[in-house]
Amino acid sequence: MAQLVAPNVKFHSSWLEASAEFAGVRQDGAGADGWSQEDLKDLQAFGRFVQTLINDALPETPRKPGHVPCTYLWMVDGATFLGSLAIRHELNGYLLNEGGHIGYSVRPSARRRGHAAEALAAALPIARDLGITRALLTCDEDNAGSRATIEKNGGVYEDSRNGKRRYWIDTFQRNAPANAWHANPQDAAT
Ligand SMILES: CC(C)(COP(=O)(O)OP(=O)(O)OC[C@H]1O[C@@H](n2cnc3c(N)ncnc32)[C@H](O)[C@@H]1OP(=O)(O)O)[C@@H](O)C(=O)NCCC(=O)NCCS
């Protein structure tokens, strides 16, 4: 059963396999910018990466200028890492115009199976619990997969800015996800 879980070192080998599939392409919502893929092959370094992702949800955690607190979640099925999803707790100027509240990516070998749409559905109640009543979702004008993911989840198009389509989703209007996709963000990283 696919789940949204907190980042956890137990997915180390599967996470590395997935990262290799991205082959240098950015993993949206992964929080891996600035981390060397080579370094992350080391379990201790990966543990620091995982802890950094978890700590980013805490307001008091030091972060780069222009960055806001963020909850990182992983899409997994059993021991298999499927993708990443990030919920930014608030909007700054950049996020309001282009980035939005929620970013995600699915590993190439697991695409077109409904994972992104279901993960976003599972993330919306979590966003609501973080105090986000209206979630802003954005995608590139030519990103048909992300556009369909957002529209399937009730995204209401507002406008396009700098090549990004901007949609709002009322998180109170979204029902809990179907049984097939279980959100378990409290799953501790051990
Ligand atoms: C966009 C992305 C997350 C979609 O993931 P996914 O798990 O393949 O998406 P799903 O299987 O849940 O598909 C959701 C909808 O998008 C459609 N879709 C997915 N990929 C598509 C594509 N390449 N072209 C057209 N439609 C696509 C699906 O058909 C489905 O719509 P439907 O139910 O009406 O048929 C994935 O392609 C990805 O990781 N891309 C790179 C990162 C990225 O662009 N992230 C989004 C940043 S805003």
The ligand as a MOL file (V3000), in Angstrom:
LIG
                    3D

  0  0  0     0  0            999 V3000
M  V30 BEGIN CTAB
M  V30 COUNTS 48 50 0 0 0
M  V30 BEGIN ATOM
M  V30 1 C 4.4110 15.5850 -12.8580 0
M  V30 2 C 4.6230 14.2530 -12.1300 0
M  V30 3 C 4.7760 14.5420 -10.6420 0
M  V30 4 C 3.3860 13.3790 -12.3860 0
M  V30 5 O 3.5440 12.1860 -11.6330 0
M  V30 6 P 2.7180 10.8580 -11.9440 0
M  V30 7 O 2.7610 10.0030 -10.7320 0
M  V30 8 O 3.1890 10.2950 -13.2250 0
M  V30 9 O 1.2560 11.4570 -12.1630 0
M  V30 10 P -0.0920 10.6080 -12.0710 0
M  V30 11 O 0.1700 9.2250 -12.5710 0
M  V30 12 O -0.6650 10.7790 -10.7070 0
M  V30 13 O -0.9900 11.3300 -13.1280 0
M  V30 14 C -1.8630 12.3990 -12.7700 0
M  V30 15 C -2.5330 12.8770 -14.0270 0
M  V30 16 O -1.5550 13.4460 -14.8670 0
M  V30 17 C -1.5720 12.8160 -16.1300 0
M  V30 18 N -0.2110 12.7740 -16.5810 0
M  V30 19 C 0.8590 12.3210 -15.8910 0
M  V30 20 N 1.9790 12.4820 -16.6060 0
M  V30 21 C 1.5950 13.0310 -17.7690 0
M  V30 22 C 2.2930 13.4460 -18.9240 0
M  V30 23 N 3.6220 13.3190 -19.0030 0
M  V30 24 N 1.5690 13.9910 -19.9350 0
M  V30 25 C 0.2460 14.1270 -19.8380 0
M  V30 26 N -0.4800 13.7760 -18.7560 0
M  V30 27 C 0.1940 13.2220 -17.7430 0
M  V30 28 C -2.1400 11.4570 -15.8750 0
M  V30 29 O -2.7090 10.8950 -17.0400 0
M  V30 30 C -3.1780 11.7610 -14.8180 0
M  V30 31 O -4.3330 12.3140 -15.3710 0
M  V30 32 P -5.6310 11.4190 -15.6530 0
M  V30 33 O -5.9470 10.7090 -14.3700 0
M  V30 34 O -6.6480 12.4310 -16.0470 0
M  V30 35 O -5.2430 10.4820 -16.7300 0
M  V30 36 C 5.8670 13.5160 -12.6670 0
M  V30 37 O 5.8100 13.4370 -14.0710 0
M  V30 38 C 7.1860 14.1730 -12.2580 0
M  V30 39 O 7.7570 13.8440 -11.2180 0
M  V30 40 N 7.6840 15.1140 -13.0860 0
M  V30 41 C 8.9390 15.8210 -12.7620 0
M  V30 42 C 8.7890 16.7470 -11.5700 0
M  V30 43 C 7.6510 17.7250 -11.7480 0
M  V30 44 O 7.3480 18.1960 -12.8430 0
M  V30 45 N 7.0000 18.0410 -10.6230 0
M  V30 46 C 5.9260 18.9740 -10.5780 0
M  V30 47 C 6.4860 20.3240 -10.3750 0
M  V30 48 S 5.1680 21.5250 -10.3750 0
M  V30 END ATOM
M  V30 BEGIN BOND
M  V30 1 1 1 2
M  V30 2 1 2 3
M  V30 3 1 2 4
M  V30 4 1 2 36
M  V30 5 1 4 5
M  V30 6 1 5 6
M  V30 7 2 6 7
M  V30 8 1 6 8
M  V30 9 1 6 9
M  V30 10 1 9 10
M  V30 11 2 10 11
M  V30 12 1 10 12
M  V30 13 1 10 13
M  V30 14 1 13 14
M  V30 15 1 14 15
M  V30 16 1 15 16
M  V30 17 1 15 30
M  V30 18 1 16 17
M  V30 19 1 17 18
M  V30 20 1 17 28
M  V30 21 1 18 19
M  V30 22 1 18 27
M  V30 23 2 19 20
M  V30 24 1 20 21
M  V30 25 1 21 22
M  V30 26 2 21 27
M  V30 27 1 22 23
M  V30 28 2 22 24
M  V30 29 1 24 25
M  V30 30 2 25 26
M  V30 31 1 26 27
M  V30 32 1 28 29
M  V30 33 1 28 30
M  V30 34 1 30 31
M  V30 35 1 31 32
M  V30 36 2 32 33
M  V30 37 1 32 34
M  V30 38 1 32 35
M  V30 39 1 36 37
M  V30 40 1 36 38
M  V30 41 2 38 39
M  V30 42 1 38 40
M  V30 43 1 40 41
M  V30 44 1 41 42
M  V30 45 1 42 43
M  V30 46 2 43 44
M  V30 47 1 43 45
M  V30 48 1 45 46
M  V30 49 1 46 47
M  V30 50 1 47 48
M  V30 END BOND
M  V30 END CTAB
M  END
